[in-house]
Amino acid sequence: MRTMLALFIAVPLLAATPSRLKFDSTVCDFGTTNTPPSLTGAFTFQNAGNTPLMLRRPVTSCGCAVASVKPERLAPGERGELVFTIALTGYQRGIIEKTIYLQADAPGETGVTLRAKANLVPLYDIEPFQLSFGELRVGESTNATVRLWRTDGKPLAITTVTPSQPNISARLEPLPGSNNTALVQIKVTGEGAPRWFYERVGLRPPTATQDVAVVSIYARIVGDVVVSREEIYWAIGNRAMPGSRSFRIKAADPNRALVITNLACTLPDIVMKPGTGPGGIGYEIILELRRLPKETARGAISFDTNMATQPRVTIPITINLLKF
């Protein structure tokens, strides 16, 4: 048996060594804070090695944080500072945590991960901050009460209440025995065409240029005729079978009989097949395409009704041809 000898040449590997950047602390905790436009802080560090260090640009965990170091070249024993700012646009409440990674440009040097965190609490808080009124008939009104308070215990000082639409009214009522809490009385009236309703009530102190608190309002304004879809969007692949779509029509008052006539569509390739709705209530309209469109097409479906408040109803329709 022949013996084969393998010759191994040992090549020294450059092992990673602990960073010579020694930070006084690697965590900056802002604690509980009212939501400001941004948070600014700093980390201090020292070159604990025997040779100068060139510092790379800090890398942050997201685009809302920026950081810089000074000086960029750190002599042995010299101290430096990393300053950072976190923009809080879009953050309302809850715990946020961002990381910053700093590394020296030296062989084998490992980096250091720094953490900045905070528990954000709005200066002005609302309960509930969203109001859902469900279906709201045209001409009907509904009311709701919202509690508003200042979380730092200082006087509320809210003077301006601004609804986003004329069919919304709102007013402040001070809470007896409290100077930092009030009730917001909101009234919404169903007006205009039947539709989904996404509006707001803004609140601000006299010196503010923008709202410091907002109450969101959701409702569906319905007339005597309720249509399951306010708009029909039909996305079709250019190599796919078109299939079918449907929508339903019924009277808002279950004790009234709805009759529709003159059902029509402005898109000639759509065939509509009316039938009875679920449970024998109203109508269900089946839409079928006779052929695929060459490009995206837009039109409208319309029909007449026996309801005096809505003698004619129009539903926009889009056939979007997706090309792959």
C-alpha positions in Angstrom: 0.0 0.0 0.0 1.3 3.4 -0.9 1.2 6.1 1.6 0.3 9.5 0.3 1.6 12.5 2.2 -0.3 15.7 2.2 1.6 18.9 2.7 -0.2 21.6 4.5 1.1 25.1 4.6 -0.1 27.1 7.5 -1.3 30.5 6.5 -1.9 32.9 9.4 -5.6 34.1 9.4 -6.5 37.6 10.4 -8.8 37.0 13.3 -11.3 39.6 14.3 -10.4 41.4 17.5 -12.7 43.3 19.9 -13.2 46.9 18.9 -10.8 49.4 20.4 -13.7 51.8 20.5 -14.9 51.8 24.1 -18.2 53.5 24.6 -19.4 55.0 27.9 -22.8 53.4 27.1 -24.2 51.6 24.1 -27.8 52.3 24.9 -29.5 55.7 24.9 -32.9 55.4 26.5 -35.2 58.5 26.3 -37.7 56.8 28.5 -41.4 58.0 28.2 -41.6 61.1 26.2 -44.3 63.2 24.5 -44.1 62.9 20.7 -41.7 65.7 19.6 -40.7 66.2 15.9 -37.5 64.4 16.5 -35.2 62.9 19.2 -31.5 63.9 19.4 -28.8 62.2 21.4 -25.1 61.4 21.6 -22.8 58.5 22.4 -19.3 59.2 23.7 -16.4 56.9 23.2 -12.6 56.5 23.4 -9.8 54.9 21.4 -8.5 52.3 23.9 -5.8 51.1 21.5 -2.2 52.1 20.9 -2.6 53.2 17.3 -4.8 55.8 15.6 -8.2 54.8 14.3 -10.0 56.1 11.3 -13.8 55.9 11.8 -16.2 54.8 9.1 -19.5 56.6 8.5 -22.1 55.3 11.0 -24.8 53.1 9.5 -28.4 53.5 10.9 -31.2 50.9 10.8 -33.6 53.1 8.9 -33.8 56.3 6.9 -35.5 58.2 9.7 -32.2 58.2 11.7 -29.0 60.1 10.8 -25.7 60.0 12.7 -22.2 61.5 12.4 -19.0 61.1 14.4 -16.4 63.7 15.5 -13.4 63.5 15.1 -13.2 61.0 12.2 -9.6 60.2 13.1 -9.1 59.2 16.7 -5.6 59.2 18.3 -4.8 56.7 21.1 -6.6 57.7 24.2 -8.6 60.4 22.4 -12.3 60.7 23.0 -15.0 61.2 20.4 -18.7 61.7 20.0 -21.4 60.2 17.9 -24.4 62.5 17.5 -27.7 61.2 16.1 -31.2 62.4 15.3 -34.3 60.3 14.8 -37.2 61.9 12.9 -40.6 60.9 14.4 -42.8 61.8 11.5 -45.5 59.1 11.3 -44.8 57.8 14.8 -47.7 58.5 17.2 -47.4 56.2 20.2 -45.6 53.1 21.4 -42.0 51.9 21.9 -39.5 52.6 19.1 -35.9 51.3 18.9 -33.3 52.2 16.3 -29.8 50.9 16.0 -26.6 52.6 14.8 -23.5 50.6 13.8 -20.0 52.2 14.0 -16.8 50.6 12.9 -13.2 51.7 12.7 -11.4 51.2 9.4 -8.7 48.9 10.7 -7.7 45.3 10.0 -9.6 42.8 12.2 -11.6 45.6 13.9 -15.2 44.6 14.8 -17.9 47.2 15.0 -20.1 48.3 17.8 -23.9 48.4 17.7 -25.6 51.2 19.5 -29.3 51.4 20.5 -31.6 54.4 20.9 -35.1 53.7 22.2 -38.1 55.6 23.6 -41.7 55.1 24.7 -43.7 57.6 22.8 -46.9 59.1 24.4 -48.8 61.8 22.6 -48.9 65.1 24.4 -52.6 65.3 23.7 -54.4 61.9 23.9 -57.9 60.9 22.8 -60.2 58.1 23.7 -61.5 56.8 21.4 -59.4 58.3 18.7 -61.5 56.6 16.0 -65.3 56.8 15.6 -67.2 54.3 13.4 -70.8 55.2 12.8 -71.6 52.2 10.5 -74.4 53.0 8.0 -75.8 56.5 8.2 -78.9 57.3 6.2 -79.1 60.5 4.2 -80.8 63.1 6.4 -80.1 61.3 9.6 -77.8 62.5 12.3 -75.8 60.7 15.0 -73.7 61.9 18.0 -70.6 60.7 19.8 -68.5 61.8 22.7 -64.7 61.7 22.8 -62.5 62.3 25.9 -59.4 64.6 25.3 -56.7 65.2 27.8 -53.1 66.5 28.1 -50.8 63.8 29.3 -48.3 66.0 31.0 -50.9 67.3 33.5 -50.7 70.9 32.2 -53.8 72.9 31.2 -55.4 71.6 28.1 -55.4 75.0 26.3 -57.3 73.7 23.2 -59.3 76.5 21.6 -59.8 75.5 17.9 -62.0 72.5 16.8 -62.1 72.0 13.1 -64.3 69.5 11.3 -63.1 68.5 7.8 -66.6 68.7 6.3 -69.7 71.0 6.8 -71.9 68.0 7.8 -69.7 67.5 10.9 -70.1 69.7 13.9 -68.0 69.6 17.1 -67.5 71.5 20.3 -65.4 71.3 23.5 -67.0 70.8 26.9 -64.6 71.2 29.9 -64.7 68.4 32.3 -65.8 69.7 35.7 -63.0 69.7 38.3 -60.2 69.3 35.7 -58.2 71.8 33.8 -56.4 69.3 31.5 -59.4 67.2 30.3 -62.4 68.0 28.2 -65.1 66.2 26.2 -65.5 66.6 22.5 -69.1 66.4 21.4 -69.3 65.4 17.7 -72.4 65.3 15.5 -72.4 63.8 12.0 -75.3 64.2 9.5 -75.7 62.1 6.4 -75.5 64.4 3.4 -74.6 64.2 -0.3 -74.4 61.1 -2.4 -74.2 57.6 -0.8 -70.6 56.8 -0.2 -68.0 55.7 2.3 -67.2 58.6 4.6 -63.6 59.1 5.9 -63.3 62.4 7.7 -61.7 64.0 10.8 -62.0 66.6 13.5 -58.8 68.5 14.2 -57.9 70.1 17.6 -55.2 72.7 18.3 -54.2 75.3 20.8 -54.2 79.0 19.9 -50.5 79.3 19.0 -50.3 76.0 17.0 -50.0 76.0 13.2 -51.3 72.5 12.9 -53.5 70.1 14.7 -52.1 68.5 17.8 -54.8 65.8 18.0 -57.2 64.3 15.5 -60.4 62.3 15.8 -60.9 60.1 12.8 -64.5 59.5 11.7 -65.7 56.6 9.5 -69.2 56.0 8.2 -71.1 54.8 5.2 -73.7 57.2 4.0 -76.6 55.3 2.5 -79.7 56.5 0.6 -82.9 54.6 0.0 -80.9 52.3 -2.4 -77.9 50.4 -1.0 -75.3 49.1 -3.6 -72.7 46.6 -2.3 -70.0 48.3 -4.4 -69.6 52.0 -4.9 -67.1 51.2 -7.7 -66.2 48.0 -9.6 -62.6 47.4 -10.2 -61.8 44.3 -12.3 -58.1 43.3 -12.8 -57.5 40.7 -15.5 -54.2 39.1 -16.6 -53.7 39.2 -20.4 -53.5 35.5 -20.6 -56.2 34.7 -18.0 -59.8 33.8 -18.5 -61.9 36.9 -17.4 -64.3 35.0 -15.1 -67.1 37.1 -13.7 -67.9 39.7 -11.1 -71.1 40.6 -9.2 -72.7 43.3 -7.1 -75.9 43.6 -5.1 -78.7 46.1 -4.9 -81.3 46.4 -2.1 -83.6 48.9 -0.4 -82.2 50.5 2.8 -85.7 50.0 4.3 -86.5 46.3 4.4 -90.2 47.1 4.4 -90.0 48.8 1.0 -89.9 46.9 -2.3 -87.1 48.0 -4.7 -87.7 47.9 -8.4 -84.9 48.6 -10.9 -85.2 49.2 -14.6 -83.1 50.2 -17.6 -80.0 48.4 -16.4 -77.1 49.4 -18.8 -73.3 49.5 -19.1 -71.3 51.8 -21.3 -68.7 49.1 -21.9 -70.0 47.0 -24.8 -68.0 43.8 -23.9 -69.8 43.4 -20.6 -72.9 41.3 -20.3 -75.1 41.8 -17.2 -77.4 39.1 -15.9 -79.8 40.4 -13.2 -81.1 37.9 -10.6 -82.6 37.9 -7.1 -80.4 38.8 -4.2 -79.6 36.5 -1.2 -82.6 35.6 0.8 -84.9 36.9 -1.9 -84.0 40.5 -1.0 -83.1 43.0 -3.8 -81.0 42.0 -6.8 -77.7 40.4 -7.6 -76.1 41.5 -10.9 -73.6 39.1 -12.5 -71.1 40.7 -14.8 -69.4 38.7 -17.6 -66.9 39.7 -20.2 -67.5 38.5 -23.8 -63.8 39.1 -24.7 -60.7 40.5 -23.1 -60.1 44.2 -23.8 -57.0 45.3 -25.6 -56.2 47.8 -22.9 -57.6 49.2 -19.7 -61.2 50.4 -20.1 -63.3 52.6 -17.9 -67.1 53.1 -18.0 -70.2 53.1 -15.9 -73.2 50.9 -15.0 -76.5 52.6 -14.4 -80.1 51.8 -13.6 -83.3 53.5 -12.7 -85.2 52.8 -9.4 -88.7 53.4 -8.0 -87.1 55.4 -5.1 -87.9 59.2 -5.3 -84.6 60.1 -3.5 -82.5 58.1 -5.9 -84.3 57.7 -9.2 -81.1 56.9 -11.0 -77.9 55.2 -9.7 -74.5 55.2 -11.5 -71.6 52.9 -10.6 -68.1 53.5 -12.1 -66.4 50.4 -13.5 -62.8 49.8 -14.5 -61.5 46.8 -16.4 -57.7 46.8 -15.8 -55.8 44.6 -18.2 -52.6 43.5 -16.5 -49.8 42.8 -19.0 -47.1 40.4 -17.9 
